[in-house]
Amino acid sequence: MTFFFQSSPWWIFVCLLVGAVYAFAMYQPLPRLVGSGATVGGFDKRTTYGLAALRFVVVSFLCFLLLNPLIRSLRTLTEKPKVVLAVDNSESVAAAGRPALNKALTGLQTLRQQLTDKGLDVTVRTFGDSITDADLTQIPFTRRTTDLSALLSGIRSDYEGRNLTDVVLVSDGIVNQGVSPTFGQYPFAVQTIGLGDTIPKKDIQLKGIVANRIAYLGNQFPVQAEVVSNGFQGRTATVVLRQNGKELGRQSINFGKNDTFNQLTFQATATQKGVQHYVVDVLPQPGEFSTLNNRQDVYLDVIDGKEKVLLLALAPHPDIKAIRNILERNQNYELDIRILTGTPAEATASADRPPADKTYDLIILHQIPDNGGIGNPVIQRYLAKNTPVLFVLGNQSALGPFNTSNPVIQVAAQPNQSDKVTGVFNPEFKQLNFDPAKLDILSKLPPLLTPYGDYRLQPGSEVVLWQQVGSIRTTKPLLALNVTSPRKTAVLAGEGIWAWRLEEYALTDKQEVVDELIQKVIQLISVKEDRRKLRVYPIRNEFIAGEKVIFETELYNDIYERLYDKPVRLEIKDEKGVTRSFNYTPTASNSRFEISRLPEGAYSFKATVTVNNKAEQSSGQFVVRDLQLEALNTTADHGMLRQLAQQTGGQFFTANQTDELVRKLTAQSHPARLTSTEEMNELINWRWLFFVVLTLAAIEWGLRKFYGGY
């Protein structure tokens, strides 16, 4: 430790002088009485000098502390070199047989002890866990996936700045998640020990399934199976498609003498609503290494019907085909197109009129209401139902009826006058996510034909596109919407989007920007508002077997304020009809509920709660999927382990070469790391000095009183 002064050291003499003056003033000699050897105060000379010395020390030291001296201390820590033993505890490592694995683990246990005896600090890591004192032979190899890159990256992060010299990676080299570890950069050498069998097994694998995630009730959908074989060339395999134990189809595949890959397609029909579970299975063959990779599950969400959209137009127009093409790109829409022609009376009896008993989720009105009044009787029926509407204005639009029919904009137009305008995106519009860079192409597209006049936004309306006349940006809306009114409504105040799509294709060979713009606006106004007071839903639609299924809970009162601390009952039913019941109470700090260890399958759930003596409920579906990733590939990849070791300055070893690995690690020069820490501290912060000063002052005071001082 070293002293540092924040002022001149000469002040120390001043401190000593102050202490001496104070002590002299307190204990100056007094005149002797005649015939007596004692002072007036009752102290003899030795006691007086002792008390004066104590007072001198206390006062001088207190003055010295006022100088606020600093003390620099240097602390040095010794850190032994560290080695991490990273063990791949996935299922594929144990696929080669437990006896061979136990023998290798016994060798690793010996390796660990030998490295510890040589003075190295050894830690064991597995996927997701750290082990310090556990027996390596007791590691359960039950991990369902292998991500060696994440394992090494976690070690790199946890040991950053520490004396980590080597990582011994014990694995079969099979990676089925993440990227290959050879793409990473590591500040330590990776010594690899190869486990498993590098000889391909005689096996048939169902490598993959290609199928839709959504199908519509009553429609057919394809299920394509990809089958890989090794050692079965010239043989025939049978693939079966099942649902709920019932066989839906069976096909045979022939592997030629040089064929190892084949595929086939089943055609199935969606006959039930909800999440449906299908199984594709390759029947086992004699001599197969494993049958775990012969099966895969397919989960399909069967929807009862699409969103029904009515496109009602006054007359044939290129915009109608453009809108149809945009909507047909989304398979969730079912589009009806009706053209109104002739007089109002003729239109009423026209075969092109939509059926009166059909309910639509969205109405698109192209140039309706019209100047001739042909469409007026038709639209009144739909406007009365508060069905969402998209108005497309044109030169035949009747603006008077239009103004009374929409809550978005009011247009005071000059008769028979129009403007040619382009669109400019409104950056203040935040309800939808658009790429502003892509929307710059709107300025290069042909102008739309819009009514000429004054435009006034209604309360609650938002502008998506502004009108631009030539190079002048106006404050007139070209595309606007209102989703706060009882009937969600959007208005495209111009005709000619067919030309937009053609020009975009000419410029980019794509039709993305205009289509995305119209699609998102239609989705926004047609989405059904959820007014339920209880909403219970899983955070994802699919979970992996073994992980927790997590439900989020939202509960509202009559004015849709969040409620908590109400008991919720959750019932989950699997494909076999078995129901599991749970009770929980969401709180403001935790509105989630977790369920562990649900087996593979498709589940439906129903949640109920009582609010103000009224039962509220919420329901839905989710899937727990069992991914047999570890069974898809059981051939060890020692080549990858060799490459990883070479890139990081390590070396590849087999399970029988652990002694050689010990010699390599102990022969390397890995000195302990010395870490020095310098600290600057004020002397006055040392608490024990306070008690020293207090003790000296107390001793002086006590002696003075003892000897009769005052």
ROBA-553328 format. One record per residue (C-alpha): chain; x negated, y negated, z. Coordinates in steps of 0.001 Angstrom, whole numbers, plus 500000, padded with zeros to 6 digits. Layout:
<nodes>
> ch/X/Y/Z
> A/X/Y/Z $
...
</nodes>
This chain:
<nodes>
> ch/X/Y/Z
> A/500000/500000/500000 $
> A/498836/496471/499227 $
> A/499889/493107/500700 $
> A/500816/490202/498442 $
> A/501491/486679/499646 $
> A/503987/484375/497968 $
> A/502164/481375/499448 $
> A/498574/480535/500360 $
> A/496936/483018/502802 $
> A/495594/480004/504715 $
> A/499043/479736/506273 $
> A/498117/482795/508375 $
> A/495792/480608/510448 $
> A/498670/478202/510974 $
> A/500776/481127/512240 $
> A/498007/482132/514655 $
> A/497642/478532/515795 $
> A/501391/478244/516450 $
> A/501286/481464/518483 $
> A/498298/480281/520490 $
> A/499812/476862/521233 $
> A/503102/478450/522257 $
> A/501347/480968/524537 $
> A/499149/478226/526093 $
> A/502179/476050/526742 $
> A/503967/478894/528459 $
> A/501051/480189/530510 $
> A/498692/477271/531097 $
> A/496663/477506/534370 $
> A/498191/475716/537381 $
> A/496224/474086/540288 $
> A/495150/476426/543103 $
> A/496440/475963/546629 $
> A/493835/475442/549332 $
> A/492750/478724/550768 $
> A/494676/480802/548256 $
> A/493539/482836/545193 $
> A/496940/482855/543423 $
> A/498595/480408/541090 $
> A/501752/478503/541840 $
> A/503741/480679/539521 $
> A/502756/483799/541418 $
> A/500710/485418/538577 $
> A/497114/486407/538968 $
> A/494697/485644/536176 $
> A/494852/489119/534525 $
> A/498674/489111/534437 $
> A/498751/485587/533027 $
> A/496392/486501/530208 $
> A/498369/489673/529432 $
> A/501701/487846/529255 $
> A/500158/485072/527169 $
> A/498762/487669/524757 $
> A/502201/489238/524332 $
> A/503760/485840/523666 $
> A/500949/485017/521231 $
> A/501498/488247/519256 $
> A/505303/487872/519084 $
> A/505307/484212/518021 $
> A/502454/484606/515529 $
> A/504091/487637/513921 $
> A/507458/485879/513616 $
> A/505749/482955/511912 $
> A/503924/485400/509638 $
> A/507262/486913/508574 $
> A/508435/483446/507532 $
> A/505722/483534/504859 $
> A/507730/486445/503320 $
> A/504780/488693/502372 $
> A/505325/491472/499840 $
> A/504109/495067/500004 $
> A/503348/497017/496862 $
> A/503653/500790/497258 $
> A/502708/503412/494674 $
> A/504500/506785/494801 $
> A/503306/509699/492695 $
> A/505442/512789/491977 $
> A/504122/516046/490570 $
> A/506462/517860/488135 $
> A/505611/521406/487134 $
> A/505971/522382/483446 $
> A/509473/523687/482736 $
> A/510684/526512/480523 $
> A/514346/527098/479690 $
> A/515453/530634/478913 $
> A/518474/530109/476589 $
> A/520515/533300/476284 $
> A/523111/533777/473534 $
> A/525950/535420/475497 $
> A/528331/535867/472547 $
> A/530183/539060/471664 $
> A/528103/539764/468557 $
> A/524956/540288/470664 $
> A/526616/543216/472460 $
> A/527981/544704/469217 $
> A/524788/546718/468664 $
> A/525388/548679/471873 $
> A/525137/547961/475573 $
> A/522262/550374/476390 $
> A/519899/548623/473969 $
> A/521067/545247/475266 $
> A/520520/546213/478913 $
> A/516979/547310/478089 $
> A/516290/543958/476471 $
> A/517803/542078/479425 $
> A/515623/544014/481867 $
> A/512598/542890/479874 $
> A/513854/539296/480020 $
> A/514280/539535/483781 $
> A/510650/540632/484023 $
> A/509670/537811/481662 $
> A/511385/535298/483894 $
> A/509611/536542/487003 $
> A/506212/536614/485307 $
> A/506573/533024/484117 $
> A/507618/531926/487592 $
> A/504600/533680/489101 $
> A/502364/531782/486667 $
> A/503553/528481/488104 $
> A/506206/527579/485549 $
> A/509654/526285/486526 $
> A/512080/528622/484705 $
> A/515806/527909/484256 $
> A/518342/530118/482501 $
> A/521024/528621/480244 $
> A/523938/530267/478458 $
> A/526799/528823/476428 $
> A/528544/526402/478744 $
> A/526816/527567/481932 $
> A/523593/527203/483891 $
> A/522243/530138/485892 $
> A/519515/529758/488512 $
> A/519205/532934/490573 $
> A/521568/535370/488838 $
> A/520392/538725/487527 $
> A/520142/538480/483730 $
> A/521443/542021/483348 $
> A/524766/540849/484808 $
> A/525455/538257/482111 $
> A/528858/539007/480489 $
> A/528565/538790/476708 $
> A/532129/537622/476153 $
> A/531682/534277/474397 $
> A/534005/534224/471366 $
> A/531946/531793/469274 $
> A/528262/531035/468690 $
> A/526998/527464/468301 $
> A/523220/527575/468791 $
> A/522817/523984/467633 $
> A/525073/522755/470457 $
> A/523171/524910/472966 $
> A/519782/523458/472000 $
> A/521154/519917/471726 $
> A/522591/520224/475247 $
> A/519194/521300/476578 $
> A/517517/518411/474769 $
> A/519975/515957/476337 $
> A/519851/517393/479867 $
> A/516031/517561/479987 $
> A/515302/514221/478353 $
> A/512306/512598/480031 $
> A/511402/515745/481974 $
> A/508395/518026/481623 $
> A/510113/520595/479379 $
> A/507497/522330/477243 $
> A/509222/525379/475755 $
> A/512669/526851/475209 $
> A/512891/530618/474836 $
> A/515972/531300/472680 $
> A/517270/534864/473058 $
> A/519802/535522/470285 $
> A/520756/537629/467296 $
> A/520677/534522/465093 $
> A/524358/534747/464072 $
> A/525977/531292/463956 $
> A/529719/530925/463361 $
> A/530343/527414/464663 $
> A/528598/524104/464158 $
> A/525552/523692/461948 $
> A/522454/525827/461801 $
> A/519964/524934/464560 $
> A/517264/524643/461892 $
> A/518762/521252/460950 $
> A/518021/519800/464395 $
> A/514971/517947/465701 $
> A/513737/519052/469130 $
> A/510958/517591/471318 $
> A/509991/521056/472571 $
> A/508765/524297/471050 $
> A/511424/526957/470542 $
> A/510135/530471/471112 $
> A/512693/532932/469716 $
> A/513412/536514/470766 $
> A/515465/538466/468267 $
> A/518213/540802/469442 $
> A/520683/542892/467482 $
> A/520378/544936/464297 $
> A/519326/543342/461007 $
> A/520547/546288/458912 $
> A/524021/545597/457383 $
> A/526676/547897/458790 $
> A/528934/550124/456767 $
> A/532103/548159/457124 $
> A/535163/546578/455503 $
> A/535979/543039/456595 $
> A/539007/540844/456054 $
> A/536858/537796/455400 $
> A/539547/535154/455080 $
> A/543214/534327/454564 $
> A/544472/531501/452356 $
> A/548076/530478/453085 $
> A/550253/527380/453425 $
> A/550706/525904/456868 $
> A/554267/524773/456039 $
> A/557043/526494/454112 $
> A/560702/525677/453631 $
> A/563490/527967/454643 $
> A/564447/530290/451778 $
> A/561353/529497/449690 $
> A/558644/531948/448692 $
> A/555036/531312/449672 $
> A/551750/533081/448801 $
> A/549383/534785/451256 $
> A/545980/535477/449720 $
> A/543625/537966/451406 $
> A/539857/538061/450793 $
> A/538238/541433/451546 $
> A/534507/542184/451731 $
> A/533044/545703/451861 $
> A/529613/547138/452479 $
> A/528939/550828/451910 $
> A/532388/551507/450456 $
> A/531693/550772/446790 $
> A/533733/553004/444537 $
> A/536353/553462/447272 $
> A/539925/552178/447663 $
> A/541317/550194/450598 $
> A/544894/549380/451524 $
> A/546002/545947/452728 $
> A/549331/545483/454527 $
> A/551345/542341/455325 $
> A/553555/542575/458433 $
> A/555871/540356/460464 $
> A/557056/541366/463937 $
> A/555887/544917/463264 $
> A/557897/545163/460034 $
> A/555952/545863/456852 $
> A/556626/543227/454188 $
> A/554185/544402/451535 $
> A/551347/546805/450796 $
> A/548657/546605/448119 $
> A/545572/548608/447231 $
> A/542211/547228/446193 $
> A/539439/549095/444417 $
> A/535788/548318/445042 $
> A/533665/549078/442023 $
> A/530149/550417/442274 $
> A/528756/546892/442232 $
> A/531689/545121/443909 $
> A/531525/543906/447505 $
> A/534275/541250/447281 $
> A/537904/541463/446243 $
> A/541073/539474/446773 $
> A/544805/539983/446432 $
> A/547972/537923/446916 $
> A/551254/538714/448678 $
> A/554464/536817/447980 $
> A/556613/536416/451084 $
> A/559910/534648/451727 $
> A/560549/532290/454651 $
> A/563687/533710/456220 $
> A/563562/532177/459735 $
> A/563050/528669/461066 $
> A/560171/527716/463350 $
> A/556644/529044/463684 $
> A/556457/532501/462132 $
> A/553692/535020/462824 $
> A/552416/537225/460002 $
> A/549643/539821/460208 $
> A/547374/540884/457343 $
> A/545698/544211/458074 $
> A/543199/546372/456172 $
> A/543861/549989/457090 $
> A/540773/551549/458753 $
> A/538461/553727/456704 $
> A/536464/556714/458037 $
> A/532938/555679/459000 $
> A/533631/551963/459556 $
> A/531312/550264/462051 $
> A/534108/548112/463500 $
> A/537830/547673/462921 $
> A/538078/544389/464835 $
> A/537452/542461/461616 $
> A/540162/544330/459688 $
> A/542975/542059/460866 $
> A/543818/538375/460702 $
> A/546875/536436/461808 $
> A/548790/533873/459780 $
> A/551036/531288/461435 $
> A/553508/529410/459276 $
> A/555816/526559/460265 $
> A/559121/527171/458451 $
> A/561121/523955/458103 $
> A/564863/523941/457534 $
> A/565197/521525/454611 $
> A/563329/518486/453413 $
> A/564087/514828/453914 $
> A/566835/513992/451435 $
> A/566271/510847/449397 $
> A/568769/509240/447006 $
> A/567386/507043/444249 $
> A/570336/505007/442961 $
> A/569624/502896/439855 $
> A/571729/500627/437720 $
> A/570262/501813/434427 $
> A/567348/503838/433092 $
> A/564039/502121/433872 $
> A/560325/503096/433877 $
> A/560216/502285/437602 $
> A/562551/505188/438292 $
> A/560093/507718/436899 $
> A/557238/506033/438770 $
> A/559112/506243/442107 $
> A/560051/509848/441387 $
> A/556403/510772/440732 $
> A/555325/509060/443961 $
> A/557903/510896/446073 $
> A/557314/514277/444453 $
> A/553689/514167/445578 $
> A/555023/514724/449116 $
> A/556671/518122/449361 $
> A/558661/517012/452416 $
> A/561036/514992/450219 $
> A/564019/516284/448280 $
> A/564958/513641/445691 $
> A/568293/513015/443989 $
> A/568397/510496/441140 $
> A/571678/508892/440047 $
> A/572147/506342/437251 $
> A/575228/504094/437280 $
> A/576514/502940/433890 $
> A/579689/501332/432532 $
> A/582333/499319/434406 $
> A/583005/499650/438128 $
> A/586017/501849/437442 $
> A/584010/504096/435149 $
> A/581222/504309/437666 $
> A/583590/505492/440337 $
> A/584503/508521/438235 $
> A/581033/509097/436781 $
> A/579414/512513/437158 $
> A/576172/510702/437933 $
> A/577556/509403/441203 $
> A/576181/511050/444362 $
> A/578496/513476/446134 $
> A/580524/511839/448871 $
> A/579914/514598/451421 $
> A/576100/514681/451126 $
> A/574026/513008/453820 $
> A/570760/511299/452921 $
> A/567823/510268/455088 $
> A/566787/507398/452791 $
> A/568440/505375/450018 $
> A/566409/503628/447305 $
> A/568460/501004/445436 $
> A/566932/499905/442147 $
> A/568489/496576/441022 $
> A/571577/497301/443155 $
> A/573680/495294/444136 $
> A/573878/494266/440490 $
> A/575339/491280/438673 $
> A/578139/493394/437168 $
> A/579190/494818/440526 $
> A/578947/498410/439277 $
> A/577057/499699/442301 $
> A/578962/497803/444986 $
> A/581548/500530/445766 $
> A/578785/503132/446008 $
> A/576395/501340/448342 $
> A/579045/500265/450832 $
> A/579461/503870/451951 $
> A/575764/504274/452725 $
> A/575196/500841/454217 $
> A/577984/501552/456702 $
> A/576030/504591/458035 $
> A/572877/502598/458817 $
> A/570877/504866/456500 $
> A/567373/503410/455877 $
> A/567234/501531/452559 $
> A/564516/500407/450162 $
> A/565722/497604/447870 $
> A/563912/497117/444550 $
> A/564856/493779/442980 $
> A/564969/493074/439245 $
> A/566541/490815/436663 $
> A/569931/492544/437088 $
> A/570034/492189/440897 $
> A/572894/490205/442424 $
> A/571150/488146/445104 $
> A/574333/487044/446875 $
> A/575409/490580/447879 $
> A/571756/491449/448403 $
> A/571317/488654/450974 $
> A/574330/489859/452964 $
> A/573194/493508/452806 $
> A/569599/493342/454060 $
> A/567974/492144/457316 $
> A/564553/491487/455741 $
> A/564567/488425/453483 $
> A/566972/485871/452050 $
> A/566400/484768/448466 $
> A/567829/481527/447053 $
> A/567029/482033/443378 $
> A/567585/479961/440265 $
> A/569932/481697/437784 $
> A/568176/483574/434973 $
> A/564712/482466/436114 $
> A/561862/484736/437182 $
> A/558206/484662/438177 $
> A/555322/486927/437207 $
> A/553384/487645/440375 $
> A/550660/489945/441649 $
> A/550403/491319/445176 $
> A/548062/490213/447961 $
> A/547802/492367/451081 $
> A/548708/490712/454378 $
> A/545816/491413/456806 $
> A/548110/490628/459767 $
> A/550242/493691/459007 $
> A/549081/496356/461500 $
> A/551884/498935/461530 $
> A/550205/501023/458826 $
> A/546554/501821/458224 $
> A/545325/500682/454832 $
> A/541813/500265/453490 $
> A/541595/496543/452582 $
> A/538737/497267/450175 $
> A/540912/499628/448146 $
> A/543813/497170/448134 $
> A/541628/494611/446344 $
> A/542571/496425/443127 $
> A/546061/494888/443415 $
> A/544707/491617/442012 $
> A/543686/493464/438816 $
> A/547091/495030/438199 $
> A/549753/493624/435835 $
> A/552222/491148/437378 $
> A/555649/492173/438613 $
> A/558794/490323/437562 $
> A/560394/488697/440627 $
> A/563363/486290/441076 $
> A/562242/482655/441062 $
> A/563368/480667/444078 $
> A/562965/480217/447808 $
> A/562263/483179/450093 $
> A/562985/483154/453813 $
> A/561996/485955/456193 $
> A/564578/487161/458661 $
> A/563700/487586/462381 $
> A/561809/490818/463064 $
> A/560585/491170/459477 $
> A/556941/491746/458541 $
> A/555202/491137/455235 $
> A/553083/493837/453630 $
> A/552297/491989/450364 $
> A/552469/488302/449556 $
> A/553197/486942/446080 $
> A/550379/485405/444081 $
> A/551165/483331/440987 $
> A/548068/483180/438811 $
> A/545279/482270/441203 $
> A/547569/480630/443775 $
> A/548574/482611/446829 $
> A/552065/481711/447985 $
> A/553930/482285/451231 $
> A/556658/484259/449458 $
> A/556897/487940/450387 $
> A/556592/490536/447626 $
> A/556908/493610/449868 $
> A/558387/493235/453340 $
> A/560192/495388/455877 $
> A/562153/495288/459106 $
> A/562092/498336/461392 $
> A/563659/496608/464425 $
> A/567148/496223/462978 $
> A/569799/498956/463376 $
> A/569160/499926/459746 $
> A/565469/500101/458865 $
> A/565027/498292/455580 $
> A/562250/497444/453120 $
> A/562384/495143/450100 $
> A/560174/495232/447010 $
> A/561060/491923/445410 $
> A/559987/492803/441877 $
> A/560163/495380/439106 $
> A/557264/496867/437157 $
> A/555396/499198/439529 $
> A/555240/501669/436637 $
> A/552717/499311/435031 $
> A/550753/499190/438303 $
> A/550306/502958/438286 $
> A/549264/503040/434618 $
> A/546724/500250/435058 $
> A/545268/501799/438215 $
> A/544747/505051/436332 $
> A/543090/503173/433463 $
> A/540699/501469/435910 $
> A/539902/504339/438297 $
> A/541161/507578/436685 $
> A/543300/507931/439807 $
> A/546722/506927/441071 $
> A/546050/506574/444775 $
> A/546347/502983/446002 $
> A/549819/502156/444685 $
> A/551155/505607/445547 $
> A/549779/505449/449099 $
> A/551243/501961/449580 $
> A/554761/502979/448525 $
> A/554615/506349/450314 $
> A/553590/504862/453654 $
> A/556253/502157/453519 $
> A/558899/504797/452752 $
> A/557653/507003/455583 $
> A/557725/504087/458019 $
> A/561344/503139/457343 $
> A/562604/506733/457047 $
> A/560985/508163/460183 $
> A/563591/509067/462779 $
> A/563242/507213/466050 $
> A/562836/509423/469094 $
> A/565226/508138/471779 $
> A/564900/511119/474114 $
> A/564240/510293/477755 $
> A/562155/513445/478285 $
> A/559326/514267/475908 $
> A/557156/517262/476649 $
> A/554728/518331/473957 $
> A/551412/520221/473645 $
> A/548422/518035/472858 $
> A/547799/520211/469770 $
> A/549946/522537/467710 $
> A/547302/525287/467811 $
> A/545085/526568/470611 $
> A/542351/529190/470686 $
> A/542856/532267/472854 $
> A/541034/531739/476143 $
> A/541345/527961/476292 $
> A/543912/526058/478328 $
> A/547222/525063/476740 $
> A/547805/521456/477814 $
> A/551213/519762/477831 $
> A/551763/516004/477964 $
> A/554894/514753/479752 $
> A/556746/511470/479210 $
> A/559876/510637/481207 $
> A/561917/507428/480826 $
> A/564873/505779/482512 $
> A/567867/504144/480788 $
> A/565833/501100/479747 $
> A/562883/503290/478698 $
> A/560527/502545/481538 $
> A/558155/505364/482497 $
> A/559220/507543/485414 $
> A/557022/509819/487512 $
> A/557259/512213/490453 $
> A/560275/514062/489053 $
> A/559989/517884/489143 $
> A/559933/519419/485650 $
> A/560747/523033/484815 $
> A/558913/524448/481804 $
> A/559930/527736/480177 $
> A/557715/529353/477536 $
> A/558939/532257/475416 $
> A/556685/534460/473274 $
> A/557520/536428/470127 $
> A/558712/539428/472148 $
> A/561223/537357/474082 $
> A/559237/537377/477341 $
> A/559769/534118/479229 $
> A/557256/532498/481582 $
> A/558519/529774/483920 $
> A/556487/526976/485484 $
> A/557312/524042/487771 $
> A/555219/520903/488023 $
> A/555567/517236/488898 $
> A/553915/514618/486650 $
> A/552386/511621/488392 $
> A/551115/508242/487272 $
> A/547534/509476/487593 $
> A/548131/512843/485890 $
> A/551010/513409/483472 $
> A/549578/516640/482038 $
> A/550200/520288/482852 $
> A/547762/523092/481991 $
> A/548429/526788/481425 $
> A/545572/529275/481260 $
> A/545180/532698/479687 $
> A/548111/532749/477310 $
> A/547672/535667/474888 $
> A/547673/535254/471139 $
> A/551012/534555/469487 $
> A/553646/532005/468528 $
> A/555484/530400/471447 $
> A/558569/528261/471894 $
> A/559098/526134/474978 $
> A/561844/524180/476706 $
> A/561336/521615/479455 $
> A/564152/520326/481673 $
> A/564393/517603/484311 $
> A/567248/515928/486179 $
> A/567431/512125/486161 $
> A/570383/510368/487837 $
> A/572263/513674/488076 $
> A/571925/514174/484325 $
> A/569887/516979/482768 $
> A/567347/515959/480126 $
> A/565459/518473/478023 $
> A/562721/518699/475418 $
> A/561666/521652/473277 $
> A/559100/522634/470690 $
> A/556666/525266/469511 $
> A/552940/525974/469520 $
> A/550514/528722/468543 $
> A/547719/530515/470404 $
> A/545347/531861/467790 $
> A/542825/534646/468380 $
> A/539781/533930/466226 $
> A/537670/537051/465704 $
> A/534657/535020/464580 $
> A/532182/537259/466367 $
> A/533527/540319/464555 $
> A/533252/538823/461066 $
> A/529471/539156/460984 $
> A/527510/541640/463088 $
> A/524252/541660/461102 $
> A/521510/539870/463047 $
> A/519794/536977/461282 $
> A/516187/537119/462450 $
> A/515121/535116/459413 $
> A/516849/532039/460813 $
> A/515156/532581/464184 $
> A/511749/532808/462509 $
> A/512406/529594/460594 $
> A/513538/527766/463756 $
> A/510446/528864/465672 $
> A/508145/527842/462836 $
> A/509737/524380/462495 $
> A/509350/523603/466199 $
> A/505855/524996/466739 $
> A/507045/528205/468384 $
> A/506794/531853/467469 $
> A/509235/534712/466841 $
> A/509142/537798/469091 $
> A/511122/541001/469281 $
> A/512704/542237/472505 $
> A/509694/544570/473046 $
> A/507118/541762/472840 $
> A/507901/539888/476046 $
> A/504411/540530/477455 $
> A/502921/538840/474416 $
> A/505272/535888/474925 $
> A/504136/535568/478566 $
> A/500501/535502/477473 $
> A/501256/532851/474868 $
> A/503129/530563/477273 $
> A/500606/530908/480112 $
> A/497598/530534/477811 $
> A/498811/527159/476609 $
> A/497569/524115/478434 $
> A/500636/522738/480163 $
> A/499385/520567/483035 $
> A/501799/519283/485610 $
> A/503184/515857/484872 $
> A/502341/513071/487298 $
> A/504971/510392/487539 $
> A/504040/507216/489380 $
> A/506570/504721/490654 $
> A/505568/501259/491797 $
> A/507778/499417/494268 $
> A/507599/495839/495540 $
> A/509308/495263/498883 $
> A/509513/492381/501327 $
> A/507888/493080/504658 $
> A/510826/491554/506500 $
> A/513013/494379/505135 $
> A/511183/496969/507222 $
> A/513732/497561/509973 $
> A/511335/499156/512442 $
> A/509409/495872/512715 $
> A/512475/494308/514279 $
> A/512443/496859/517066 $
> A/508676/496382/517597 $
> A/509085/492626/518028 $
> A/512131/493139/520231 $
> A/510218/495625/522418 $
> A/507225/493280/522870 $
> A/509512/490382/523772 $
> A/511437/492566/526214 $
> A/508209/493751/527892 $
> A/507045/490179/528341 $
> A/510390/489060/529743 $
> A/510571/492039/532084 $
> A/507065/491500/533458 $
> A/507724/487827/534027 $
> A/510811/488608/536043 $
> A/509046/491391/537897 $
> A/506261/489092/539018 $
> A/508668/486340/539944 $
> A/508284/484141/536918 $
> A/510928/481608/535864 $
</nodes>
